[in-house]
Amino acid sequence: MGAMRDLVLLGSTGSIGTQAIDIVKRNPDRFRVVALGAGGGNVELLAAQALELGVDVVGVAHSSTVQDLQLAFYGVAQKRGYATGDFKIPRIVAGPDAMTELARVPCDVVLNGVVGSLGLAPTLAALEAGRILALANKESLVAGGPLVRRAAKPGQIVPVDSEHSALAQCLRGGAREEVRRLILTASGGAFRGRRREELANVTVDDALKHPTWDMGPVVTINTATMVNKGLEVIEAHELFAVPYDDIEVMVHPQSYLHSMVEFTDGSTLAQASPPDMRLPIALALAWPERVPHAAAAVDWREAHNWELRPLDDEAFPAVRLAKEAGRTGACRPAIFNAANEECVAAFVSGRLPFLGIVDTLERVLAAAPDFAEPGTVDDVLTAEAWARAQARRMIGA
């Protein structure tokens, strides 16, 4: 069994963060949380997590929530029956740089579960501080790929996404030069199997009915458009240095095969487990070791029918667009991601039809000026700001 690891959890009140805390509580001899960070939208949960885990520092991204958090500490302590002085109030850091500050707190592993491009600066801070980075924040690698590549030492980033965790596990089965292709599996989202013309009039409620995973609205809609898989293709390229032409997507509705690696001799290794994010989270926190009983295994006493079929590029062109953006570079992946966020918001509010999300995304990418490869976080943010403004103009037109 591995030595005790000190953890900093960013995005602790979200889905990834709460499941990571579940793993920590079930493995107190392996993990200790020293700092927690969150946006501040759920201060009661954040306070409860901090007091239960006995952390030293808590961070919130919005300074306006500090007073609410302080009150929540006392409220939680009162509910738990702590006498005054019997509990430690953690130090609070607040503001737009709070997550970046927490990423530098002395520890072994930083889990970055922050949502959106706000996760890029903490990713860079954790890497520069020499921490192992358990990365659940897609945008860090998508928007800031070149910056992250320069900052990371070999093996310093461990992916948390189930697909990339699967690839990392399968890649243990051979040397880099023996790898022919990466195959990312996709559930297919709410509209798998539908042709393009069948998607013209789908509603927001339709798009939010994911068949396998329980995720937030933006990720669920990204799964329905397959933008999520496009982002994951860019991520896989950045993480494993495999050319875009050698990364394929297959639709696998049952979500038991999390991804596969095909080797030059014709062998394919796949990682299989029931859909449960606690497995890749636990593996990222303990990497390269495994955490016993992190999640349930496949029941091999039962019969299983698992399908794999190619992606319909006409109905779901987002993966092709993402690959083109990745090949072009010059902040195109950041533009792809930021414009998509605007388009999803417009779809949710009824200003854009479902097919308009990726159609608008394609128009924004086609209109993009020649940005340079990003050298700083500000370069990424400038390209994103252009993308958001351009998407809003096109949606409003």
N, C-alpha and C positions, 0 to 999 in steps of 0.2 A: 504493500500500500504506500502511496506517495506521502510526502511531507505535507504539513498544514500549509495551505495557501491563503494569503490575505487578498481579499477582493474589494474592488470598487465597482459598484453597480450603477450605471447611468441609464435612466429610463426605468427606475425601479418600480413605478406604479403601473407600467404598461404590461402587456401580455408576456413579453420575454422576461422582464424584471421580476414579475410575481412568480413565474415558474422557476426562475433561477433561485429565488429565495426559498421556494419549496425544496429544491435540491439541497441548498445549504442547511436547512433545518433538519433534513433527514441524514445529513452527513457532517455532524458537528466536529468530528475528529479530522475532517479533511479541509473544511473551508471556514473562514471567518470573514465577515463583512466589516470593513473599516470605514467605508463612506458610501452614502447613497445620494443620488441626484435624480431630479424629476422636473417636469415643466412647472408644476405647482397647481395643476388643475384638481388634484385630489389630496389636499393637505392632511386630511384625517388618516388616509391610508399610509401616506408617507411618514407621518408621526408614529403611527402604530408600528410600522416596519422598523423605524429607527430605534424605538425604545425596546422592542422585542429583541433586536439583534445587538443592542448595546453599541451602536456605531459612534465614532468620534466626530464625524463631520456630516452634515446634510446640506445639499445644495438645491436651490430652486432657480429656474431660469428667469422668473419674473420677480423683481424686487418688491412689487406691490403685494406679494403673498407672504412676505416674511412675518408680519404681525399675525396673520391667520395661522401660520405654521406654529408660531410660539404658543398661541392659544390652544391649538390642536394638541401640542405636547402635554399641556396641563390637563386637557380634557381626557386624553387617552390614559394618562397616569391616574387620574381620579377614577375612571372606569375600572382600571385594573387594581385599584385599592392600594396604590403605592402611597406611603406616607411622604410628606414633604422631606426632601433630602435623601430619599431612598432610591431615587433614579437620577441618571445622568442626562442632563439636557445637552445634546450635541451642539457643537459650534455650527452656526449657519452661515453659508456663503450664498450670495444672491446676485442676480443680474445676468446679462447676456453672456458673460464669460465664466459663469459659475461651473458649468460642466467641464470646461477646459481646465479650470483650477483643480477640480476634483480628479481629473485624469492624471494630474501630477502628484497626487497624494501617494506617499510611499506604500507600495503593495506589490503583489506578484502578478495579478491579472486585473486588467480593466475590461469589464463587459460593457460594450457600447451598444445599448438598446435605445438610444435617442432616435426619434423619428425625424426624417427630413435632412436637409443640408446643414442644419444646426449641428449635426453629428460630425462634420468634417474637422473642425478645429479640435474637438476633444480627441479624435482619432490621431491627428498629427501630434498632439501633446503627449498622448500615451506612448506613442512610438518613440518620440524624441527622449522621453524619460526612461526608455529601456524596458517598459512593461511588456508582458505578453498581452496582446490585444485580442479578446474574444469579440469578434465583430458581427453584430446583428444589424448594423446601420448600413443599408445598401448604398445610400447616397454618398458615403465617404469614398467608396471605390468608383462609383459611377461618375459622380461629378468631379471628384478630385484625384482620379486614378494616377496621373503622373506625379502629383505631390506625394501621394501615399507610397507609391513605388520607390521614390527617392528616399523617403524617411524610414522605410521598413528594412530591417535586417532579414536574411533568409529564415523562414520559420517563425517569425515574430507575430504574424497575423494568423489566427485560427478562426475559420468561419463558423458562424452559428446557424445560418440558413440550412434547412434540412438537405437541400440539394447539394450545396457546396461542402457540407460536412460529409455527405455520402461520397462525393468525388475525392475529398481528402483521404477518406478511409480506403477507397478503392485504389488510389494512387500508391498506397503502401505496397501494392502487389507487383510493382515493376519499376524499373528505372525510367527516368524522364524520356530518354531516347527510344524507349519501347512503347510509348503511348502513341496510338494512331488517332483516336478521337475521344472527345467527351460527349456523353449523351445525357442531357438534362431532361428529367421527366416533368410533365406538367399535368395537373389534374384536369385541365381544360376549362375550369371555371364554370360559371352558371350556364354558359351557352355552348358547351362542347357538342360537337356533332352538327351544329346548325350551319347552314350556308349563309353567305353574306346577305342575300335578299331577305332571309328570315330574321335578320337583326335590325331591320330598319325601324321598327316601332316598339322595340323592347323598352321597358320602364326601369326606373331606378330600383324599385322593389324587386323586379325580375333579376337585375344585375347583382343584387345583394344576397341572393339565395345561393351561397356557395355549398356545393355538395359534400365537401369533406372537412374543411377547416373553419374554425370560428375566429374571424379576424376583424380588424377595424374596417370601416366603410371604404376608405381610400384603397387599402390593399385588396379588399374583396372586388372592387370595381376594376382595379388594375389586373386582377386575375381573370376577370370576365373579358377584358380587352386583349389579354395576353401581354400587356405592357410589362407586367411584373416579370414575365419570363424573359422579355427583352432586356430588362435591367439585370436579371440574373446571368444572362449570356455575357454581358459586359463585365460583370463581377467575376465570372469564371475565367474570362480572358485575363483580367488583371491579377487574379489570385494565382493562377497556375501557368501563366505565360504560354497558353495554347492559342494558335492563330484562330481567328473567327471562322475561317473555312472549315476548321476541324472541330467545331462545336455544333452539335445537332440538338433539336428539341423533339421529343416524342410525347404524345398524349397518353397518359396512363391514369384512367379514371379512379382506380382503387387507392392510389396514393400509398402503396406499400413499397414499391421500388422507388427509392428516393433519387437515384441517378446512377449512371454506369460509366465505366471506362473501358474502351476497346483498345486492345494492345496489337502490336504489329504482327503477332503470330496468329491472329484470328480469335484469340480468347477475349471474352468480355466479363469483367467483374461488376457485379451489382451489389448495392447495399440495400437490404430489405428489413423493414420493421413497421409495426403499426403506426399510423400517423399520430405522433406525440412529440412535441417540441422539446420535452424534457431530456430526451436522449441526446440530440445535438448540443443542447445547452450544457449538459453535464460533461460531455466529451470535450467541449471547448474550454470549460473551466479547469479540467484535469489533464488536458492534452500533454503528452501523447498517451496517458493512461486512461482506462475506462473506470467509470463509477458503477459498482455492482448495483443491480436493481434500479437503475435510473428510470427505466420505463419497461412496460411489458414487452415480451418478445412475440414473434409470430407463433401462433399455435399450429405446429406442424402435424398435429393429429387430425386436423380438419382438411377438407378439400378446398383448394383455392383456384379461382379463375381470374387471372390477371391479364388485362388487355394492354397492348402497346400499338399505337397507330401514329402515322406521320401527321404533322401539323398542317392544317389547311391554310396556306399562305394567303389565299385570296380573301377568305373570311376574316383572318387574323394576321394582318400584315405587320403588326408591331415588332415581331422578332426580326424580320428582314430590315425594318427601319433602324432598329437598335444596332444591328450588325453594321449597317452602312455608317451610322453615327460613330460607332467605335473605330471602324477602319479609317474614317476621315480624321478623327481626333479633333484637335483645335477647339476644345470646349464643346464639341457637338454632343457628347453624352450628357453634359450638364444641361445643355439646352433641351435635349430630349426629355430629361427628367422634370425640369422646372415647367416647361410648356405643358407637359402632361398633367401636372398638379392643377394648373389653371383650367385645363379642359375638363378634368374630372369635377372640379368645383362647379363649372358651368353646366355640366350634365346633371349633377345633383340638384341644382337650383332651377332646372328646366329651361336653361338658355341654349342648350346644345343637345341634339339627338345622340344616341349611343354611338352610331357610326361616325358622328362628327368629332368624337374624341381623337381617334387616330388619324382621321382625314386632316383635321386641323394641325395635329402634330407634324404630319408630313409637310404641310404648307409652311409651317414655322421653320422647320429644318431647311427647306428649299430656299427660304428668304434670308437665312443667317449670313451675316458678313463673315469675312475671314478673321476670326479671332486667332490669337497665337495660342500655342500650348500653354496651359496655366503654369505660372511660376510662383504664384502666391494664392492664398485663400481669396483675396480681393479680386483676383483675375476671374476666379470661378464665380464669385458673387456678381461681378459685372455682367458676365455672359448670362447668368440666370435672370438677372433683372431685365436684360434685353428680351430674353425669351418670354418672360411673364408678360411684359408690356406688349410684345408682338402678338402673343396668343390672345390677350384681352382685346386688342384692336381687331383681330380677325374674327373673334367670337361676336364682337359688337357690330361688325360690318354687315 
